[in-house]
């Protein structure tokens, strides 16, 4: 692992993370990945380093250990609250403390407590995961970046502050550390070739086994690593059997159905296109291309519609229309011109509107194209799962850091399928493959007859739909070592089908792979289908109290501890017990490790630090739609600046009324004393933190960049005359442009100050007036509009 000298964050604090190394081994249908994170304390006092990072959404984290000099500490899995208590107590005692906690199924946080001055620690995390297999192609994706998440207003008001802190780690355009990666790929048949569309890489193949090394000693962590391997033959159904500690057997069953010759019935296809701000740039371009290809994959007799969404949603047609040449021409023209100009990623409102609308008698398929950068994934998954009998969801995860958790889970719980598309990958093959599944026959209502094998646990209990050539994996725990034949039965377009797979339980291997994967798949089945969003979390603030939730939690904890995996209710903890004379005392300084902004996020690589945005869902109507119809696309409102002005005006009025600003109703706050310009740029009220000063500096710099060209000069006068009296209409254009910029910065949590301003607004009415006063270089009404946009209620 290449170490990079510790650098500085915006707050002039050393970054304790020096570098990350990934070692990947692919064996047949699964991978084992070991991540080494090297930390060093370059300060004069003990520190606690906190690093949030992504993992594969289906991974089972099964090992956690730490090296401190010559010492090695092995972590163990404990119930989440117990792990936190042990970690906190170790810090209080002056010992070394290390914690690994799951924030989301694909987002984890590693904490390194009581790292002494000049001390170095290497944290090693190992996980196992299934490999995506499509015919003779294997696809491995290693996440390295956490994109900013959009937090809806309803969730922002209810979310646990500690959880929000983990979901919104500090983000920098550049960070002083990078990563290296090497991989070995052994498939069921010989590996013929390996491509790495995400990064430059060196590939060597010897005896059908591939070795891959990414080029570079400190690679930027701004995009996921993608490896695609072609094998010599398509695999056949197989069962991997392993010993269990109690004498039973663990089974990993891999099915590869052959469904040639089956035909499909006409269907309704609704395309749900993410047009939020984070999709700007290459992501929306890929989405346009995918949508145009997908439209031409429909057939006569089908019906379709296109719905774009951001913080509002808009439908091309009032309801799904027949697949005719005229409708195709209209849709193709629309698909070629859509932009990512609809603000934040509010996925729930369009999902609810679509799923709650009765279909027209045809099987309904929902095709979602998104980067998945939302924070309410659980609510979206639960909603889709409730409608799995009427709507299947087929997803495209688009961009360098698309959320595989949302994209894969929505497809899995509904009986659909997914495709991940990075900007450097060929899009046509993926679209055709996805629509090959969607438009061809599939097997549903899959049942497993275990005969005399006597399983005590099966995961998932509901086997997903079977598509031609697509691997489906099912796990089981058998009571004993009896062998037998598993019968698989399913319903297809032509009726019932069945096939079988022999299981030889006597030829069992060590349970290093199957046990953790079985436990993880079982826990995910509970999380996806049975646990509510509240019951899922293990914190005291959000713990459910019902007997059912407590029972499910107990099941998750028992299973996770037995097979040694992290989960929503269990964490890894390790303690370095130090001799008395080596223990630390006094305060321990917390250091959040900043992560690198995802490449191409929001159409550019800009700083997005501690970003949280909140906005209510809104609707854009071209007229009165028919009952139950979708909101129609308003062609007259297409430019982002006028749209921003139109929306923010209503927000301004509500903010004025809530805080008594301007001439609106409500009491006027006392006028604050004029803030004198200081070294921090705009002046602050007494007691402001250094972080707020730095954030306001960043805000002032941003405004100075855009204010001069829009207002007609770098030193525009303050007050009501700042953008008025020019007589050339410049004020309206400047206001529109400023508000549009603000909305774009806000979209998906992209504005640096939204969280801080929101906190100030909740503390005091007068502080709002002070913030407006700080924006003295622009006309006060525009300043209020911008503040209001940031503080959307």
C-alpha positions in Angstrom: 0.0 0.0 0.0 1.4 3.3 -1.1 1.4 5.9 1.8 0.8 9.5 1.0 2.1 12.2 3.3 -0.7 13.5 5.5 -2.3 16.6 4.0 -4.6 19.3 5.4 -8.4 19.7 5.2 -10.2 23.0 4.8 -10.1 23.4 8.6 -6.3 23.1 8.7 -6.5 19.8 10.4 -4.2 16.9 9.4 -5.8 13.9 7.6 -4.8 10.8 9.5 -5.6 8.3 6.6 -2.4 7.7 4.5 -3.7 5.2 1.9 -5.9 2.2 1.2 -5.0 -1.1 -0.5 -7.5 -3.7 -2.0 -6.5 -7.3 -2.4 -9.2 -9.2 -4.4 -9.5 -13.0 -5.0 -12.3 -14.3 -7.2 -13.1 -18.0 -6.8 -15.8 -19.4 -9.1 -19.0 -17.4 -8.2 -17.8 -15.3 -5.2 -15.0 -12.9 -4.3 -13.0 -12.3 -1.1 -11.8 -8.7 -0.7 -9.3 -7.5 2.0 -9.1 -3.8 2.5 -6.1 -2.3 4.4 -6.5 1.2 5.6 -3.3 2.8 7.0 -3.7 5.6 9.6 -1.1 7.8 11.3 -1.3 10.4 13.9 1.0 13.3 13.0 -0.4 15.6 15.8 0.9 16.2 19.3 -2.2 14.8 21.1 -4.2 11.6 20.8 -6.8 11.5 18.1 -9.9 9.5 17.1 -10.0 9.0 13.3 -13.4 8.4 11.7 -13.5 7.2 8.1 -16.8 6.5 6.1 -16.4 4.3 3.1 -18.4 2.1 0.7 -18.6 -1.7 0.3 -20.5 -4.0 -2.1 -24.2 -3.8 -1.0 -24.4 -7.6 -0.8 -21.1 -8.2 0.9 -20.7 -10.1 4.2 -18.0 -8.4 6.3 -16.5 -11.4 8.0 -13.1 -10.2 9.5 -11.7 -7.1 11.2 -8.2 -6.8 12.6 -5.7 -4.1 13.4 -1.9 -3.9 13.4 -0.3 -1.4 15.7 3.5 -1.8 15.3 4.3 -5.4 16.2 1.0 -6.0 17.9 -2.1 -7.5 16.2 -5.6 -7.1 17.6 -8.4 -9.3 16.3 -11.9 -7.8 16.3 -15.1 -9.7 17.2 -18.7 -9.2 16.4 -21.0 -7.9 19.2 -24.5 -6.5 19.4 -24.2 -2.9 18.2 -24.8 -1.1 21.5 -22.5 -3.4 23.3 -19.8 -2.8 20.7 -20.1 0.9 21.1 -20.0 0.7 24.9 -16.8 -1.4 24.8 -15.3 1.0 22.3 -16.1 4.1 24.4 -14.9 2.4 27.6 -11.5 1.5 26.0 -11.0 5.2 24.9 -11.9 6.3 28.5 -9.4 3.8 29.9 -6.6 5.1 27.6 -6.5 1.9 25.6 -6.5 1.6 21.8 -10.0 1.2 20.5 -11.2 0.2 17.0 -14.8 -0.1 15.7 -16.4 -1.0 12.4 -20.1 -0.1 12.0 -22.7 -0.5 9.2 -24.5 2.8 8.4 -26.2 1.4 5.3 -25.8 -2.1 3.7 -23.3 -0.4 1.4 -21.8 2.3 3.7 -19.6 1.6 6.7 -17.6 3.7 9.1 -14.3 2.6 10.7 -13.2 4.4 13.9 -9.7 4.4 15.3 -9.7 5.6 18.9 -6.8 6.8 21.0 -4.2 6.8 18.3 -1.2 8.2 20.1 1.1 10.9 18.6 3.4 9.5 15.8 1.6 6.1 16.1 0.5 4.2 13.0 -2.3 1.6 12.7 -3.3 -0.6 9.8 -7.0 -1.6 9.9 -7.8 -4.7 7.8 -11.4 -5.5 6.8 -12.3 -8.6 4.8 -15.6 -9.3 3.1 -17.1 -12.0 0.8 -19.6 -11.2 -2.0 -21.3 -12.9 -4.9 -20.0 -12.2 -8.4 -22.4 -11.0 -11.0 -22.6 -13.5 -13.8 -24.4 -13.0 -17.1 -23.8 -15.9 -19.4 -20.1 -16.3 -19.9 -19.3 -12.8 -18.4 -18.3 -12.1 -14.9 -18.5 -8.5 -13.5 -16.8 -7.4 -10.4 -17.4 -3.9 -8.9 -15.3 -2.6 -6.0 -16.8 0.6 -4.6 -14.4 3.4 -3.5 -16.6 6.5 -3.3 -19.6 7.7 -1.4 -21.5 10.3 -3.4 -23.5 13.1 -1.5 -26.9 11.9 -0.6 -30.1 13.9 -1.0 -32.1 14.0 2.3 -35.8 14.7 1.8 -37.4 17.2 4.2 -39.6 14.7 5.9 -36.6 12.5 6.7 -34.3 15.4 7.7 -36.7 16.3 10.5 -36.8 12.8 11.8 -33.4 11.4 11.2 -31.0 10.6 14.0 -28.2 13.3 14.0 -25.6 10.7 14.4 -26.9 8.7 11.4 -27.0 12.0 9.4 -23.4 12.7 10.3 -22.3 9.3 8.9 -24.5 9.7 5.8 -22.9 13.1 5.0 -19.2 12.8 5.6 -16.9 15.7 4.8 -16.3 15.8 1.0 -13.3 17.4 -0.7 -12.5 17.8 -4.4 -9.1 16.4 -3.7 -7.8 14.3 -0.7 -4.2 13.6 0.2 -4.6 9.8 0.0 -5.3 7.2 -2.7 -5.5 3.5 -3.2 -4.0 0.5 -5.0 -5.6 -2.7 -6.1 -4.6 -6.2 -7.3 -6.9 -9.0 -8.2 -6.8 -12.7 -9.0 -9.7 -14.2 -11.0 -10.4 -18.0 -11.1 -13.7 -18.9 -12.7 -15.5 -22.2 -13.2 -14.0 -22.3 -16.7 -10.8 -20.7 -18.1 -10.7 -16.9 -18.1 -10.2 -15.7 -21.7 -10.0 -11.9 -21.2 -10.3 -9.2 -18.6 -11.3 -5.5 -19.2 -11.2 -2.6 -16.7 -13.4 0.1 -18.1 -13.0 2.3 -15.0 -9.2 2.5 -14.7 -5.9 1.8 -16.6 -4.8 -1.7 -15.6 -2.2 -4.4 -16.3 -3.7 -7.8 -17.1 -1.9 -11.2 -17.3 -3.6 -14.5 -17.9 -1.8 -17.8 -17.2 -3.4 -21.2 -17.3 -6.9 -19.7 -17.4 -6.3 -17.6 -14.3 -6.2 -13.8 -14.6 -4.0 -11.4 -12.5 -5.0 -7.7 -12.6 -3.2 -4.7 -11.1 -4.4 -1.1 -11.4 -1.8 1.3 -12.8 -0.5 3.8 -10.3 0.8 4.0 -6.7 -1.9 6.3 -5.3 -5.1 6.2 -7.4 -7.8 8.8 -6.8 -10.8 7.4 -4.9 -13.4 9.2 -7.1 -15.0 6.2 -8.9 -15.7 2.5 -8.4 -13.4 -0.1 -9.9 -15.0 -2.3 -12.5 -13.5 -5.6 -13.8 -15.3 -7.6 -16.6 -14.0 -11.1 -17.3 -15.0 -13.3 -20.3 -14.9 -17.1 -19.5 -14.6 -20.0 -21.9 -18.0 -21.5 -21.2 -21.4 -20.8 -19.7 -21.7 -22.4 -16.2 -24.1 -25.1 -15.2 -26.3 -25.4 -12.1 -24.1 -26.3 -9.1 -24.3 -26.7 -5.3 -21.4 -25.7 -3.1 -21.6 -27.5 0.2 -19.7 -26.7 3.4 -19.5 -27.9 7.0 -21.4 -26.1 9.7 -20.1 -26.0 13.3 -23.1 -28.0 14.6 -22.5 -30.9 12.2 -25.0 -29.8 9.7 -24.4 -28.6 6.1 -24.5 -25.2 4.5 -25.4 -25.1 0.8 -24.9 -22.4 -1.8 -27.1 -23.3 -4.8 -26.4 -21.6 -8.1 -29.1 -21.9 -10.8 -28.7 -21.0 -14.5 -32.1 -21.4 -16.3 -32.4 -22.0 -20.0 -35.6 -20.5 -21.3 -35.2 -20.4 -25.1 -38.4 -20.7 -27.1 -40.8 -19.0 -24.7 -42.8 -16.0 -25.8 -44.2 -13.1 -23.9 -47.5 -11.2 -23.7 -48.0 -7.4 -24.3 -47.0 -5.2 -21.4 -47.0 -1.7 -20.0 -43.6 -0.1 -19.5 -43.1 3.1 -17.5 -39.7 4.7 -17.7 -38.8 6.6 -14.6 -35.9 8.9 -15.4 -33.8 10.6 -12.7 -33.5 14.3 -13.7 -32.1 15.6 -10.4 -29.0 17.8 -10.3 -26.6 15.0 -9.4 -27.3 13.5 -12.9 -25.8 16.4 -14.7 -23.0 15.8 -17.2 -22.1 12.3 -18.4 -24.8 10.6 -16.3 -27.8 12.3 -17.9 -26.2 11.8 -21.3 -26.0 8.1 -20.7 -29.5 8.1 -19.4 -30.7 9.8 -22.6 -28.9 7.2 -24.7 -30.3 4.3 -22.7 -33.8 5.6 -22.8 -33.7 6.0 -26.6 -32.4 2.5 -27.1 -35.0 1.1 -24.6 -37.9 2.8 -26.4 -37.0 1.0 -29.6 -37.0 -2.3 -27.8 -40.8 -2.2 -27.2 -43.2 -4.1 -29.5 -46.6 -3.5 -31.0 -49.3 -4.1 -28.5 -47.2 -2.6 -25.6 -48.1 0.6 -23.8 -45.6 3.1 -22.3 -45.0 6.4 -20.6 -41.9 8.5 -19.5 -41.8 10.1 -16.1 -39.0 12.5 -15.2 -38.3 13.2 -11.5 -36.3 15.4 -9.2 -37.9 17.4 -6.4 -40.9 17.4 -8.7 -42.1 14.8 -11.2 -43.4 15.2 -14.7 -45.0 12.7 -17.1 -44.7 12.9 -20.9 -48.3 11.6 -21.4 -51.3 11.9 -19.1 -51.4 8.1 -19.0 -49.6 5.2 -20.8 -50.1 5.3 -24.5 -50.0 2.6 -27.2 -46.7 1.9 -28.9 -47.3 3.6 -32.2 -44.9 5.3 -34.6 -46.4 8.8 -33.7 -46.0 8.1 -29.9 -42.5 6.7 -30.4 -41.5 9.8 -32.4 -42.8 12.1 -29.6 -41.0 10.1 -26.9 -37.8 9.8 -28.8 -37.7 13.6 -29.4 -38.3 14.1 -25.7 -35.7 11.6 -24.6 -33.1 13.3 -26.8 -33.5 16.7 -25.0 -34.2 16.0 -21.3 -31.9 17.7 -18.9 -30.9 17.1 -15.2 -32.7 20.3 -14.1 -35.3 19.1 -11.6 -33.4 19.7 -8.3 -33.2 17.1 -5.5 -33.7 13.4 -5.8 -37.3 12.8 -4.5 -37.9 9.2 -5.6 -40.7 8.3 -3.3 -43.5 10.6 -4.7 -43.2 9.3 -8.3 -42.9 5.8 -7.1 -46.0 6.1 -5.0 -47.9 7.8 -7.8 -47.0 5.1 -10.3 -47.5 2.1 -8.0 -50.8 3.3 -6.6 -52.3 3.7 -10.1 -54.2 0.7 -11.4 -52.9 -0.7 -14.6 -54.8 -1.1 -17.8 -54.9 -4.9 -17.7 -51.3 -5.4 -19.0 -48.4 -6.7 -16.9 -46.6 -3.5 -15.7 -42.8 -3.1 -15.8 -41.1 0.0 -14.3 -37.7 0.9 -15.7 -35.8 3.2 -13.4 -32.7 5.1 -14.6 -30.9 6.8 -11.7 -27.6 7.3 -9.8 -29.5 6.3 -6.7 -28.1 9.1 -4.5 -30.9 9.2 -2.0 -30.9 8.7 1.8 -34.3 7.1 2.1 -33.5 3.8 0.4 -35.3 1.7 3.0 -38.6 3.5 2.4 -38.3 3.1 -1.4 -37.5 -0.6 -1.0 -40.5 -1.2 1.3 -42.8 0.6 -1.1 -41.7 -1.4 -4.1 -41.9 -4.7 -2.1 -45.5 -4.0 -1.2 -46.4 -3.9 -5.0 -44.3 -6.8 -6.2 -47.4 -8.7 -7.3 -48.4 -6.0 -9.8 -45.1 -4.2 -10.8 -41.6 -5.5 -11.5 -38.8 -2.9 -11.4 -35.9 -3.1 -13.8 -33.1 -0.6 -12.8 -30.1 1.0 -14.4 -27.5 2.4 -12.0 -25.8 5.2 -13.9 -22.6 7.1 -13.1 -19.2 6.7 -11.5 -20.6 6.2 -8.0 -24.2 5.0 -8.4 -25.7 3.5 -5.3 -25.7 -0.3 -5.9 -27.8 -0.8 -2.7 -30.8 1.1 -4.1 -30.4 -0.1 -7.7 -30.0 -3.8 -6.9 -32.4 -4.0 -4.0 -35.3 -2.4 -5.8 -34.9 -4.9 -8.6 -34.4 -7.9 -6.3 -37.5 -7.3 -4.1 -39.8 -6.8 -7.1 -38.7 -9.7 -9.2 -36.8 -7.5 -11.8 -33.2 -7.2 -12.6 -30.5 -4.5 -12.7 -27.6 -3.2 -14.7 -24.8 -0.9 -13.6 -23.4 1.5 -16.2 -20.3 3.6 -15.8 -19.5 6.4 -18.3 -16.6 4.4 -19.8 -18.7 1.2 -20.4 -20.6 0.3 -23.6 -24.2 1.2 -23.0 -25.9 -0.6 -25.9 -25.0 -4.1 -24.7 -26.4 -3.4 -21.2 -29.6 -1.9 -22.5 -30.2 -4.7 -24.9 -29.5 -7.3 -22.2 -31.8 -5.6 -19.7 -34.6 -5.4 -22.3 -33.9 -8.9 -23.3 -35.0 -9.9 -19.8 -37.9 -7.4 -19.7 -39.4 -8.3 -23.0 -38.6 -12.0 -23.0 -40.2 -14.7 -21.0 -39.2 -15.3 -17.4 -40.2 -17.8 -14.7 -42.1 -16.5 -11.6 -43.5 -18.1 -8.6 -40.4 -20.2 -8.1 -40.8 -23.1 -5.6 -38.1 -25.3 -4.1 -38.8 -28.9 -3.2 -36.0 -30.1 -0.9 -37.4 -33.6 -0.6 -35.5 -35.5 2.1 -32.7 -32.9 2.5 -34.5 -31.3 5.5 -33.4 -27.6 5.5 -33.8 -25.6 8.7 -33.1 -22.3 7.0 -33.5 -21.1 3.4 -32.5 -17.6 2.1 -34.2 -16.0 0.4 -37.5 -17.6 1.2 -39.0 -16.0 -1.9 -36.9 -17.0 -4.8 -36.6 -14.2 -7.4 -37.7 -14.4 -11.0 -35.6 -16.6 -13.3 -34.3 -15.0 -16.5 -32.5 -16.7 -19.4 -28.8 -17.3 -18.6 -29.0 -15.3 -15.3 -27.6 -16.9 -12.2 -29.9 -17.1 -9.2 -28.3 -18.1 -5.9 -30.2 -19.7 -3.0 -28.7 -20.6 0.4 -29.8 -23.3 2.8 -28.8 -24.8 6.1 -29.4 -28.6 6.2 -30.0 -30.5 9.4 -27.5 -33.2 8.6 -25.2 -34.6 5.9 -27.9 -36.4 3.9 -27.6 -36.1 0.1 -30.5 -35.8 -2.3 -32.0 -34.0 -5.2 -33.5 -30.5 -5.2 -36.5 -30.0 -7.5 -37.2 -26.5 -8.8 -40.7 -25.6 -10.0 -41.8 -22.4 -11.6 -44.6 -20.7 -13.6 -43.8 -19.6 -17.2 -45.9 -18.2 -20.0 -46.7 -21.7 -21.2 -47.5 -23.1 -17.7 -45.5 -25.0 -15.1 -41.9 -26.0 -15.7 -39.5 -28.0 -13.5 -35.8 -29.0 -13.4 -33.6 -30.5 -10.7 -30.1 -30.2 -9.1 -28.3 -33.0 -7.2 -26.8 -32.1 -3.8 -24.0 -34.2 -2.4 -23.8 -33.2 1.2 -21.0 -35.7 2.0 -18.5 -33.8 -0.1 -18.4 -30.7 2.1 -15.7 -28.0 2.2 -14.6 -25.6 4.9 -17.3 -23.0 5.7 -15.1 -20.0 5.1 -17.3 -18.7 2.2 -20.7 -20.2 2.4 -21.4 -19.5 6.1 -21.0 -15.7 6.0 -22.8 -15.4 2.7 -25.8 -17.5 4.0 -26.0 -15.3 7.1 -25.7 -12.1 5.1 -28.4 -13.2 2.6 -30.7 -14.2 5.5 -30.2 -10.9 7.3 -30.8 -9.0 4.1 -34.1 -10.9 3.5 -35.2 -9.8 6.9 -34.1 -6.2 6.3 -35.7 -6.0 2.8 -39.0 -7.7 3.5 -39.8 -7.8 7.2 -38.1 -5.1 9.2 -39.4 -1.5 9.0 -37.1 1.4 8.6 -37.4 2.2 12.3 -36.8 -1.4 13.5 -33.8 -1.7 11.3 -31.6 0.7 13.2 -29.9 -0.2 16.4 -29.6 3.2 18.0 -31.6 4.1 21.1 -33.2 7.0 19.3 -34.9 4.9 16.7 -35.3 1.4 18.2 -38.7 -0.1 17.6 -40.6 -1.4 20.7 -42.9 -3.9 19.2 -42.5 -7.6 20.1 -42.1 -8.5 16.4 -39.3 -6.0 15.9 -37.5 -7.2 19.0 -37.8 -10.8 17.9 -36.5 -10.0 14.4 -33.6 -8.0 16.0 -32.8 -11.0 18.2 -32.7 -13.3 15.2 -30.4 -11.0 13.3 -28.0 -10.6 16.2 -27.9 -14.4 16.8 -27.2 -15.2 13.2 -24.7 -12.4 12.7 -22.7 -13.3 15.8 -22.8 -17.0 15.0 -21.3 -16.5 11.6 -19.2 -13.5 12.4 -20.6 -10.8 10.2 -21.5 -7.1 10.5 -25.2 -6.1 10.2 -27.6 -3.3 11.0 -27.6 -4.7 14.6 -24.1 -5.9 15.0 -20.6 -4.3 14.8 -17.0 -5.3 14.9 -15.0 -4.0 17.9 -11.3 -4.5 18.8 -9.4 -3.3 21.9 -5.7 -2.9 22.3 -5.1 -3.3 26.0 -2.1 -1.2 26.8 0.3 -1.4 29.7 -0.5 1.3 32.4 2.5 3.4 31.4 1.4 3.5 27.7 -2.2 4.6 28.2 -3.3 8.0 27.2 -5.2 10.5 29.4 -6.9 13.8 28.7 -9.0 14.8 25.7 -9.0 12.9 22.4 -9.4 15.0 19.3 -11.9 13.7 16.7 -10.7 13.8 13.1 -13.2 13.1 10.3 -11.4 11.8 7.3 -12.7 13.7 4.2 -13.7 11.6 1.2 -13.2 12.5 -2.4 -16.0 13.9 -4.5 -17.3 11.4 -7.0 -16.1 12.0 -10.5 -18.7 13.7 -12.6 -21.1 14.3 -9.7 -23.5 17.1 -10.5 -21.9 17.5 -13.9 -18.6 18.7 -12.4 -16.0 17.9 -9.8 -16.7 20.6 -7.3 -16.4 20.8 -3.5 -19.5 19.5 -1.8 -18.7 19.7 2.0 -21.1 18.5 4.6 -23.9 18.8 2.2 -27.5 18.2 3.1 -30.5 19.5 1.2 -34.2 19.5 2.0 -37.1 20.3 -0.3 -40.8 19.3 -0.4 -42.0 17.4 -3.4 -43.8 19.6 -5.9 -45.8 19.0 -9.0 -45.7 20.7 -12.4 -49.0 20.6 -14.3 -49.7 21.7 -17.9 -53.4 21.7 -17.1 -56.0 19.6 -15.2 -55.1 16.0 -15.7 -57.6 13.3 -15.7 -58.3 11.6 -12.3 -55.4 9.2 -11.5 -53.3 10.6 -14.3 -49.7 11.7 -13.9 -48.7 15.4 -13.8 -48.0 16.5 -17.4 -44.8 17.9 -18.7 -45.0 21.7 -19.1 -43.1 22.6 -22.2 -43.4 26.2 -21.4 -41.3 25.8 -18.3 -38.1 24.2 -19.4 -35.3 26.6 -18.6 -33.8 26.1 -15.2 -33.5 29.8 -14.2 -37.2 30.8 -14.6 -38.2 27.5 -13.0 -36.0 28.3 -10.1 -37.5 31.7 -9.7 -41.0 30.4 -9.9 -40.5 27.8 -7.2 -38.3 29.9 -4.9 -40.9 32.7 -4.8 -43.4 30.6 -2.9 -40.6 29.4 -0.6 -39.6 33.0 0.2 -43.2 33.9 1.2 -43.3 30.9 3.6 -39.9 31.7 5.1 -40.9 35.3 5.5 -44.1 34.3 7.3 -42.3 31.8 9.5 -39.5 34.1 10.6 -41.1 37.5 10.3 -38.9 38.8 7.5 -39.9 41.6 5.2 -43.5 42.8 5.0 -45.2 39.4 5.3 -47.3 38.4 8.3 -45.9 37.9 11.7 -43.8 39.9 14.0 -40.7 41.7 12.8 -37.5 40.6 14.5 -35.3 43.3 16.0 -32.9 44.7 13.4 -29.4 43.4 14.0 -26.5 45.8 14.1 -24.8 46.0 10.7 -22.1 43.4 10.5 -18.7 44.9 10.0 -16.6 43.3 7.3 -13.9 41.1 8.9 -11.2 38.8 7.9 -13.8 36.1 7.6 -15.5 37.9 4.8 -19.1 38.9 5.9 -19.0 39.1 9.7 -20.6 36.7 12.2 -22.6 37.0 15.4 -20.8 36.4 18.6 -20.1 32.8 19.4 -19.9 31.5 15.9 -17.6 28.5 15.5 -14.5 28.4 13.4 -16.2 25.9 11.1 -19.0 28.4 10.5 -16.5 31.1 9.7 -14.7 28.8 7.2 -18.1 27.8 5.7 -19.1 31.5 5.3 -15.8 32.2 3.7 -16.5 29.5 1.2 -19.9 30.9 0.6 -18.6 34.4 0.1 -16.0 33.2 -2.4 -18.7 31.4 -4.4 -20.9 34.5 -4.5 -18.0 36.7 -5.5 -17.4 34.4 -8.5 -21.0 34.7 -9.8 -22.1 38.1 -8.4 -19.9 40.3 -10.5 -20.9 39.1 -14.0 -24.5 38.9 -13.1 -24.8 42.3 -11.3 -22.7 44.2 -13.8 -19.7 44.8 -11.6 -17.5 43.4 -8.9 -18.4 46.2 -6.4 -22.2 46.4 -6.7 -23.7 48.8 -4.1 -25.5 47.3 -1.1 -29.1 47.5 -0.2 -32.2 47.8 -2.3 -30.3 49.5 -5.2 -27.8 46.7 -5.7 -29.5 45.2 -8.8 -32.1 47.8 -9.6 -32.2 50.9 -11.7 -30.1 49.7 -14.6 -33.1 50.0 -17.0 -32.0 47.1 -19.1 -33.8 44.1 -17.5 -30.5 42.9 -16.0 -32.0 42.6 -12.5 -34.5 39.9 -13.5 -32.0 37.9 -15.4 -29.5 38.2 -12.6 -32.1 37.1 -10.0 -33.2 34.2 -12.2 -29.6 33.1 -12.7 -28.6 33.4 -9.1 -31.7 31.4 -7.9 -31.0 28.8 -10.6 -27.4 28.5 -9.4 -28.6 28.2 -5.9 -31.1 25.5 -6.8 -28.4 23.6 -8.7 -26.0 23.9 -5.8 -28.8 22.7 -3.5 -29.8 19.7 -5.6 -28.9 16.4 -4.0 -27.1 18.1 -1.1 -24.6 20.0 -3.2 -24.6 23.4 -1.3 -21.9 23.6 1.3 -23.9 25.8 3.8 -27.4 24.3 3.7 -26.9 22.3 6.9 -25.3 25.1 8.9 -27.9 27.7 7.8 -30.7 25.3 8.6 -29.4 24.8 12.1 -29.1 28.6 12.6 -32.6 29.1 11.3 -34.0 26.6 13.9 -32.1 28.3 16.7 -33.2 31.9 16.2 -35.3 34.2 14.0 -32.9 37.0 14.3 -30.1 35.0 12.9 -32.0 34.7 9.6 -32.0 38.5 9.4 -28.2 38.4 10.2 -27.6 36.0 7.4 -29.5 38.2 5.0 -27.5 41.2 6.2 -24.3 39.3 5.5 -25.3 39.1 1.8 -25.1 42.8 1.6 -23.5 43.0 -1.9 -26.8 41.9 -3.5 -30.3 43.2 -3.4 -32.0 42.1 -0.2 -35.0 40.4 -1.8 -32.6 38.2 -3.8 -30.7 37.4 -0.7 -33.9 36.4 1.1 -34.8 34.2 -1.8 -31.4 32.4 -1.7 -31.6 31.9 2.0 -35.1 30.6 1.6 -34.1 28.2 -1.0 -31.4 26.8 1.2 -33.7 26.6 4.1 -36.6 24.9 2.2 -39.2 23.6 4.6 
